[in-house]
């Protein structure tokens, strides 16, 4: 006894979600838009450094950005994650202390 709307688990028959475009849709305008970057897209290392050194960044949102996947679909996020991890020095630390620092 399904509805005739063509939706299954919040998606239309064509596989696309209905409505707002979802989290993976790039912004057309605004601060996240590529149009606002003066020289195109930033380098992943620069974004990683910004994420690590900005004290008011929401750690949950940083984690969501860095873990967005799969890598094939979000290669920029994967490159930022790799650069982000490179910014930490875990030598000489116990595993639990390393995880707290990360």
Backbone as ProteinMPNN parsed JSONL, in Angstrom:
{"seq_chain_A": "XXXXXXXXXXXXXXXXXXXXXXXXXXXXXXXXXXXXXXXXXXXXXXXXXXXXXXXXXXXXXXXXXXXXXXXXXXXXXXXXXXXXXXXXXXXXXXXXXXXXXX", "coords_chain_A": {"N_chain_A": [[0.85, -1.17, 0.0], [1.709, 1.389, -0.996], [2.485, 4.861, -1.442], [1.741, 6.875, -4.314], [3.764, 8.592, -5.076], [6.303, 8.108, -6.076], [8.495, 8.015, -4.452], [11.115, 6.625, -2.507], [12.506, 5.898, 0.464], [13.0, 8.666, 0.797], [13.966, 9.47, -1.656], [13.698, 10.266, -5.12], [12.451, 8.57, -8.089], [14.485, 8.817, -9.979], [16.749, 8.683, -8.469], [17.669, 10.924, -7.273], [17.494, 13.16, -4.55], [14.569, 14.777, -3.364], [13.647, 18.234, -3.31], [15.679, 20.442, -1.468], [18.301, 19.875, -2.467], [20.295, 18.739, -0.985], [23.19, 18.0, 1.156], [25.435, 17.626, -0.39], [25.323, 19.215, -2.578], [26.929, 21.787, -4.305], [27.287, 25.18, -3.177], [25.671, 27.848, -4.9], [26.004, 30.566, -4.601], [27.41, 32.81, -2.134], [29.512, 32.448, 0.875], [30.713, 29.922, 0.601], [30.887, 29.513, -2.071], [32.65, 29.025, -5.13], [32.99, 31.313, -6.542], [33.61, 33.32, -4.784], [36.227, 32.966, -4.047], [39.313, 34.448, -4.485], [41.338, 33.569, -6.279], [40.429, 31.221, -7.433], [39.831, 27.829, -6.357], [40.914, 27.023, -2.999], [44.079, 25.71, -1.774], [44.314, 22.38, -0.519], [45.986, 22.071, 1.769], [46.022, 24.639, 2.863], [43.377, 24.957, 3.653], [43.236, 22.905, 5.533], [45.038, 23.855, 7.481], [43.696, 26.163, 8.284], [41.386, 25.0, 9.421], [42.528, 23.665, 11.595], [43.756, 25.681, 13.107], [41.898, 27.647, 13.74], [40.202, 28.783, 16.422], [37.445, 29.017, 16.965], [36.036, 27.3, 15.393], [33.561, 24.854, 14.816], [33.967, 21.742, 16.101], [32.549, 19.428, 15.512], [31.447, 19.996, 13.015], [33.786, 20.292, 11.561], [34.731, 17.676, 11.663], [32.67, 16.407, 10.234], [33.021, 17.546, 7.703], [35.645, 16.697, 7.064], [35.344, 13.944, 7.042], [33.644, 13.381, 5.007], [32.533, 11.388, 2.407], [32.214, 9.084, -0.34], [35.76, 8.91, -1.183], [36.138, 9.054, -3.945], [34.001, 10.552, -4.779], [34.206, 12.891, -3.324], [36.892, 14.203, -3.604], [38.355, 16.501, -2.863], [37.77, 16.921, -0.137], [38.972, 14.631, 0.904], [41.663, 15.155, 0.343], [42.056, 17.398, 1.947], [41.654, 16.225, 4.455], [43.874, 14.485, 4.544], [45.97, 16.381, 4.533], [45.33, 17.698, 6.892], [45.771, 15.757, 8.898], [48.517, 15.535, 8.641], [49.387, 17.795, 9.948], [49.643, 17.261, 12.618], [51.686, 16.082, 15.326], [52.291, 13.138, 16.556], [54.256, 11.706, 17.759], [55.778, 9.996, 20.445], [53.571, 10.083, 22.076], [50.947, 8.555, 23.96], [48.378, 6.362, 22.737], [45.713, 7.106, 23.52], [46.083, 9.771, 24.341], [46.914, 10.877, 21.942], [44.588, 10.674, 20.43], [42.93, 12.415, 21.838], [44.205, 14.806, 21.325], [43.859, 15.006, 18.606]], "CA_chain_A": [[0.0, 0.0, 0.0], [2.617, 2.534, -1.071], [1.978, 6.074, -2.065], [2.068, 6.95, -5.726], [4.635, 9.73, -5.295], [7.563, 7.738, -6.685], [9.589, 8.18, -3.515], [11.51, 5.486, -1.699], [13.534, 6.354, 1.397], [13.299, 10.073, 0.611], [14.569, 9.754, -2.962], [12.811, 10.133, -6.255], [12.763, 7.426, -8.947], [15.736, 9.036, -10.694], [17.852, 8.54, -7.534], [18.001, 12.21, -6.683], [16.615, 13.564, -3.471], [13.684, 15.866, -3.718], [13.723, 19.408, -2.457], [16.745, 21.426, -1.356], [19.542, 19.558, -3.15], [21.145, 17.953, -0.106], [24.452, 18.563, 1.631], [26.51, 17.488, -1.357], [25.172, 20.178, -3.669], [27.765, 22.955, -4.048], [26.519, 26.418, -3.138], [25.75, 28.669, -6.103], [26.524, 31.864, -4.168], [27.696, 32.848, -0.706], [30.904, 32.267, 1.249], [31.235, 28.641, 0.146], [30.891, 29.472, -3.527], [33.958, 29.239, -5.747], [33.044, 32.68, -7.076], [34.131, 34.207, -3.756], [37.664, 32.747, -3.862], [39.939, 35.37, -5.428], [42.163, 32.897, -7.278], [39.921, 29.877, -7.618], [39.72, 27.022, -5.144], [42.111, 27.043, -2.156], [44.853, 24.476, -1.655], [43.874, 21.579, 0.625], [46.823, 22.337, 2.943], [45.591, 25.913, 3.437], [42.102, 24.698, 4.33], [43.559, 22.093, 6.708], [45.642, 24.737, 8.478], [42.609, 27.0, 8.792], [40.547, 24.179, 10.295], [43.263, 23.316, 12.821], [44.192, 26.837, 13.891], [40.798, 28.557, 14.063], [39.659, 28.285, 17.692], [35.988, 29.06, 17.069], [35.422, 26.347, 14.47], [32.798, 23.77, 15.436], [34.698, 20.48, 15.887], [31.635, 18.475, 14.886], [31.35, 20.338, 11.592], [35.084, 19.974, 10.968], [34.728, 16.216, 11.487], [31.741, 16.065, 9.154], [33.657, 17.949, 6.446], [36.809, 15.855, 6.794], [34.969, 12.536, 6.85], [32.689, 13.244, 3.909], [33.043, 10.441, 1.428], [33.477, 8.393, -0.6], [36.859, 9.705, -1.719], [35.946, 9.258, -5.391], [32.979, 11.577, -4.98], [34.639, 14.099, -2.626], [38.362, 14.143, -3.535], [38.914, 17.655, -2.158], [37.662, 16.646, 1.294], [39.987, 13.619, 1.225], [42.969, 15.827, 0.326], [42.11, 18.239, 3.143], [41.847, 15.303, 5.573], [45.274, 14.048, 4.527], [46.788, 17.523, 4.946], [44.986, 17.971, 8.291], [46.477, 14.773, 9.733], [49.945, 15.85, 8.56], [49.673, 18.917, 10.83], [49.794, 16.786, 13.991], [52.866, 15.292, 15.647], [51.871, 12.198, 17.58], [55.417, 10.962, 18.268], [55.978, 9.99, 21.886], [52.302, 10.167, 22.805], [50.122, 7.353, 24.071], [47.267, 6.377, 21.776], [44.574, 7.886, 24.003], [46.447, 11.193, 24.311], [46.92, 11.268, 20.54], [43.198, 10.843, 19.992], [42.412, 13.642, 22.448], [44.804, 15.941, 20.637], [43.307, 15.036, 17.267]], "C_chain_A": [[0.894, 1.231, 0.0], [1.932, 3.709, -1.704], [2.425, 6.13, -3.512], [3.049, 8.062, -6.065], [5.96, 9.389, -5.934], [8.745, 7.88, -5.753], [9.848, 6.886, -2.783], [12.662, 5.95, -0.834], [13.941, 7.8, 1.137], [13.911, 10.42, -0.732], [13.531, 9.541, -4.057], [13.242, 8.94, -7.099], [14.094, 7.585, -9.664], [16.955, 8.952, -9.78], [18.25, 9.839, -6.861], [17.012, 12.522, -5.579], [15.723, 14.695, -3.919], [13.957, 17.074, -2.839], [14.99, 20.219, -2.592], [18.035, 21.096, -2.087], [20.527, 18.814, -2.271], [22.448, 18.642, 0.252], [25.536, 18.536, 0.577], [26.384, 18.447, -2.531], [26.029, 21.403, -3.379], [26.932, 24.225, -4.049], [26.727, 27.236, -4.406], [26.348, 30.041, -5.788], [26.809, 31.78, -2.682], [29.14, 32.508, -0.423], [31.499, 30.954, 0.772], [31.334, 28.514, -1.363], [32.285, 29.733, -4.068], [34.098, 30.652, -6.307], [33.647, 33.652, -6.073], [35.607, 33.973, -3.453], [38.387, 33.586, -4.902], [40.737, 34.686, -6.537], [41.695, 31.476, -7.548], [39.848, 29.141, -6.292], [41.003, 27.067, -4.333], [42.838, 25.697, -2.185], [44.354, 23.709, -0.44], [44.681, 21.856, 1.899], [46.414, 23.639, 3.632], [44.283, 25.746, 4.2], [42.355, 23.9, 5.606], [44.134, 22.956, 7.821], [44.592, 25.642, 9.103], [41.739, 26.22, 9.776], [41.225, 23.883, 11.622], [43.523, 24.532, 13.698], [43.09, 27.818, 14.257], [40.078, 28.063, 15.31], [38.137, 28.235, 17.761], [35.277, 28.126, 16.098], [34.719, 25.247, 15.267], [33.461, 22.443, 15.09], [33.821, 19.425, 15.21], [31.528, 18.738, 13.39], [32.668, 20.071, 10.869], [35.149, 18.479, 10.682], [33.819, 15.786, 10.35], [32.345, 16.406, 7.793], [34.787, 16.994, 6.084], [36.426, 14.413, 6.475], [33.998, 12.323, 5.695], [33.276, 12.341, 2.835], [31.921, 9.917, 0.574], [34.498, 9.315, -1.272], [36.675, 10.007, -3.192], [34.968, 10.389, -5.663], [33.395, 12.924, -4.378], [36.161, 14.119, -2.491], [38.979, 15.334, -2.797], [38.88, 17.432, -0.658], [38.729, 15.65, 1.726], [41.384, 14.241, 1.26], [43.136, 16.732, 1.547], [42.331, 17.363, 4.371], [43.299, 14.86, 5.668], [46.194, 15.177, 5.003], [46.567, 17.853, 6.419], [45.751, 17.045, 9.221], [47.975, 15.068, 9.76], [50.337, 16.992, 9.509], [49.921, 18.509, 12.286], [51.08, 15.984, 14.139], [52.513, 14.402, 16.834], [53.04, 11.419, 18.187], [55.534, 11.109, 19.777], [54.713, 10.066, 22.703], [51.629, 8.805, 22.864], [48.934, 7.498, 23.124], [46.119, 7.26, 22.253], [44.868, 9.383, 24.014], [46.486, 11.72, 22.877], [45.504, 11.54, 20.042], [42.585, 12.102, 20.614], [42.943, 14.878, 21.745], [44.178, 16.114, 19.261], [41.877, 15.499, 17.324]], "O_chain_A": [[0.827, 2.037, 0.928], [0.932, 3.572, -2.409], [3.404, 5.482, -3.883], [3.159, 8.443, -7.23], [6.696, 10.301, -6.31], [9.889, 7.87, -6.206], [8.921, 6.137, -2.474], [13.699, 6.357, -1.357], [15.122, 8.129, 1.246], [14.336, 11.557, -0.934], [12.612, 8.734, -3.919], [14.296, 8.358, -6.847], [14.768, 6.592, -9.935], [18.081, 9.127, -10.245], [19.093, 9.839, -5.963], [15.832, 12.185, -5.673], [16.107, 15.489, -4.778], [14.457, 16.926, -1.724], [15.349, 20.642, -3.691], [18.826, 22.011, -2.314], [21.521, 18.298, -2.782], [22.774, 19.71, -0.266], [26.468, 19.337, 0.633], [27.262, 18.481, -3.394], [25.884, 22.009, -2.318], [25.983, 24.348, -4.822], [27.84, 27.305, -4.926], [27.093, 30.607, -6.587], [26.481, 30.782, -2.04], [29.923, 32.3, -1.349], [32.709, 30.887, 0.556], [31.818, 27.503, -1.872], [33.018, 30.564, -3.533], [35.214, 31.127, -6.52], [34.149, 34.706, -6.465], [36.189, 34.72, -2.667], [38.106, 33.454, -6.093], [40.793, 35.21, -7.649], [42.513, 30.612, -7.866], [39.808, 29.761, -5.23], [42.086, 27.143, -4.913], [42.268, 24.679, -2.577], [44.004, 24.319, 0.571], [44.117, 21.874, 2.993], [46.457, 23.727, 4.859], [44.103, 26.327, 5.271], [41.757, 24.183, 6.645], [43.754, 22.804, 8.982], [44.597, 25.863, 10.314], [41.397, 26.729, 10.844], [40.568, 23.855, 12.662], [43.51, 24.416, 14.923], [43.338, 28.747, 15.025], [39.409, 27.03, 15.265], [37.593, 27.467, 18.554], [34.051, 28.156, 15.992], [35.241, 24.774, 16.277], [33.513, 22.06, 13.922], [34.315, 18.62, 14.42], [31.519, 17.802, 12.59], [32.672, 19.672, 9.705], [35.565, 18.061, 9.602], [34.169, 14.89, 9.582], [32.198, 15.643, 6.839], [34.883, 16.535, 4.945], [37.121, 13.741, 5.713], [33.577, 11.195, 5.439], [34.416, 12.536, 2.413], [30.767, 10.298, 0.774], [34.151, 10.347, -1.846], [37.017, 11.098, -3.648], [35.091, 11.1, -6.661], [32.982, 13.976, -4.866], [36.675, 14.059, -1.374], [40.026, 15.186, -2.167], [39.859, 17.721, 0.029], [39.326, 15.801, 2.792], [42.197, 13.889, 2.115], [44.225, 16.822, 2.113], [43.12, 17.723, 5.245], [43.884, 14.86, 6.752], [47.103, 14.938, 5.799], [47.503, 18.242, 7.118], [46.317, 17.492, 10.219], [48.629, 14.873, 10.784], [51.515, 17.132, 9.838], [50.362, 19.327, 13.093], [51.513, 15.298, 13.213], [52.447, 14.864, 17.974], [52.828, 10.561, 19.044], [55.404, 12.207, 20.319], [54.784, 10.111, 23.931], [51.732, 8.005, 21.934], [48.54, 8.605, 22.76], [45.603, 8.074, 21.486], [43.98, 10.184, 23.721], [46.134, 12.872, 22.626], [45.257, 12.51, 19.326], [41.794, 12.782, 19.961], [42.233, 15.87, 21.585], [43.988, 17.239, 18.799], [41.218, 15.597, 16.289]]}, "name": "protein", "num_of_chains": 1, "seq": "XXXXXXXXXXXXXXXXXXXXXXXXXXXXXXXXXXXXXXXXXXXXXXXXXXXXXXXXXXXXXXXXXXXXXXXXXXXXXXXXXXXXXXXXXXXXXXXXXXXXXX"}
